[in-house]
Amino acid sequence: MGRLGDLVVTVGADTRAFNKRMNDVRRSTKATFGNIQRMGVGMSAAVTAPLAAMAAKSFGVAADFEQSMAKVAAVSGATAGEFKKLEQDALRLGSATRFTATEVSGLQLEFSKLGFSADEITKVTESTLALAQASGSDLAQSANVAGSVLRAFGLDASETGRVTDVMAASFSSTALDMDTFADSMKYVA
């Protein structure tokens, strides 16, 4: 029986060492989970704040677009169907060009102020965007000049692409710029 007594004492001693190590592991695990939890809170803040800012900006962009399109509707006198086409055109060109949909709707507003119909506006918008990009001028000035040329020479809105291509080629191959061209057109027309 002496051996059985030795065995009990040895097992008891091994259990105490095991329990001490288990307590060490528990403390270490608790500290690690605390660190992970604090890191998670920090990461959540780092991710949540930018997402909230993006959502707010997106809401602002959408509101700006809606407000700009409301101005187009008011000035152009477009019917509901015509307005829907203008809105779709602004969204399409806003995603297909370097200009935003809000900027495109601003261009549509400029053409509305020049007396262009909704149908004419859809015909002139894309070419005018290309002119503004090629010449480095703003959209309002591009609309004013392109619209004035069309009206002065009695051209149909479908001719805008041809007119703006000639203008862009002139601007890129000579010292002529949008301002000089606009001044010259006052006398030529």
C-alpha positions in Angstrom: 0.0 0.0 0.0 2.9 2.3 0.3 2.9 2.7 -3.4 -0.7 3.8 -3.5 0.0 6.6 -0.9 2.9 7.8 -3.1 0.7 7.9 -6.1 -2.0 10.0 -4.3 0.6 12.6 -3.2 2.1 12.8 -6.6 -1.3 13.3 -8.3 -2.2 16.0 -5.8 1.0 17.8 -6.5 0.5 17.6 -10.2 -3.1 18.9 -9.9 -1.9 22.0 -8.0 0.6 22.8 -10.7 -2.1 22.2 -13.3 -4.5 24.5 -11.5 -1.9 27.2 -11.2 -1.2 27.0 -14.9 -5.0 27.0 -15.7 -5.4 30.2 -13.6 -2.5 31.8 -15.5 -4.2 30.8 -18.8 -7.5 32.2 -17.6 -5.9 35.5 -16.7 -4.0 35.7 -20.0 -7.2 34.8 -22.0 -9.2 37.4 -20.1 -6.5 40.1 -20.8 -6.4 39.0 -24.5 -10.2 39.2 -24.9 -10.2 42.6 -23.2 -7.6 43.8 -25.7 -9.5 42.4 -28.6 -12.7 44.0 -27.3 -11.0 47.4 -27.0 -9.5 46.9 -30.5 -13.0 46.0 -31.8 -14.5 49.2 -30.4 -11.7 51.2 -31.9 -12.1 49.5 -35.3 -15.9 50.0 -35.2 -15.4 53.7 -34.6 -12.8 53.9 -37.4 -15.1 52.1 -39.8 -18.5 53.6 -38.7 -17.5 57.2 -38.8 -16.3 57.2 -42.4 -19.4 55.1 -43.4 -21.7 57.6 -41.7 -19.9 60.5 -43.5 -20.2 58.8 -46.8 -23.9 58.2 -46.2 -24.4 61.9 -45.3 -22.5 63.0 -48.4 -24.5 60.7 -50.6 -27.7 62.0 -49.2 -26.5 65.6 -49.8 -25.5 64.7 -53.4 -28.9 63.1 -54.0 -30.7 66.2 -52.5 -28.6 68.5 -54.7 -29.5 66.6 -57.8 -33.2 66.6 -56.9 -33.1 70.3 -56.3 -31.3 71.0 -59.6 -33.7 68.8 -61.5 -36.6 70.6 -59.9 -35.2 73.9 -61.3 -35.0 72.2 -64.7 -38.6 71.2 -64.5 -39.7 74.7 -63.5 -37.8 76.6 -66.2 -38.1 74.1 -69.1 -41.8 73.6 -68.7 -41.3 70.0 -69.6 -44.2 67.5 -69.4 -43.8 64.6 -66.9 -42.7 62.3 -69.7 -40.2 64.8 -71.0 -38.9 65.5 -67.5 -38.4 61.8 -66.9 -36.2 61.7 -70.1 -34.2 64.7 -68.9 -33.6 63.1 -65.5 -32.6 59.8 -67.0 -30.2 61.6 -69.4 -28.6 63.5 -66.6 -28.1 60.3 -64.6 -26.7 58.4 -67.6 -24.3 61.2 -68.5 -23.4 61.7 -64.9 -22.2 58.1 -64.7 -20.6 58.0 -68.2 -18.6 61.3 -68.2 -16.3 63.1 -65.8 -19.3 65.4 -64.9 -21.7 64.5 -62.1 -25.4 64.1 -62.6 -25.9 67.3 -60.7 -23.5 69.2 -63.0 -25.3 67.7 -66.1 -28.7 68.9 -64.7 -27.1 72.3 -64.3 -26.2 72.3 -68.0 -29.8 71.3 -68.8 -31.0 74.2 -66.7 -28.7 76.6 -68.7 -30.2 75.3 -72.0 -33.7 75.7 -70.5 -32.9 79.3 -69.8 -31.8 79.8 -73.4 -35.3 78.6 -74.5 -34.4 75.1 -75.6 -37.2 72.5 -75.4 -36.8 69.3 -73.4 -36.3 67.4 -76.6 -33.6 69.8 -77.8 -31.9 69.7 -74.5 -31.5 65.9 -74.7 -29.9 66.4 -78.2 -27.4 69.0 -77.2 -26.3 67.9 -73.7 -23.7 65.2 -74.5 -22.0 67.3 -77.2 -21.8 70.3 -74.9 -20.3 68.2 -72.2 -17.6 67.1 -74.6 -17.0 70.7 -75.6 -16.6 71.8 -72.0 -14.2 69.0 -71.4 -12.2 69.7 -74.5 -12.0 73.5 -74.0 -11.6 73.5 -70.3 -14.5 75.9 -69.9 -17.4 75.6 -67.5 -20.7 74.0 -68.4 -22.7 77.3 -68.3 -20.3 79.0 -70.7 -20.2 76.0 -73.0 -24.1 75.9 -73.0 -24.3 79.6 -73.7 -21.8 79.6 -76.6 -23.1 76.4 -78.2 -26.7 77.4 -77.8 -26.0 80.9 -79.2 -24.3 79.4 -82.3 -27.2 77.1 -83.0 -29.7 79.8 -82.6 -27.7 82.4 -84.5 -27.3 80.2 -87.6 -30.8 78.6 -87.3 -29.3 75.2 -86.8 -31.3 72.2 -85.4 -30.3 70.9 -82.1 -29.2 67.7 -83.8 -26.4 69.7 -85.4 -24.8 70.4 -82.0 -22.2 67.6 -82.3 -20.9 69.0 -85.5 -20.8 72.5 -84.2 -19.1 71.6 -80.9 -16.6 69.4 -82.8 -15.6 72.3 -85.0 -15.3 74.5 -82.0 -13.2 72.1 -80.0 -10.9 71.5 -83.0 -10.5 75.3 -83.4 -9.6 75.7 -79.7 -7.1 72.9 -79.7 -5.3 73.9 -83.0 -5.2 77.7 -82.6 -4.9 80.4 -80.0 -8.7 80.7 -80.0 -10.4 80.1 -76.7 -14.0 80.1 -75.6 -14.1 83.7 -74.6 -12.6 85.0 -77.8 -14.9 82.7 -79.8 -18.0 83.9 -77.9 -17.0 87.6 -78.6 -16.4 86.9 -82.2 -19.8 85.1 -82.7 -21.6 88.3 -81.6 -20.3 90.0 -84.8 -20.5 87.0 -87.2 -24.0 85.9 -86.4 
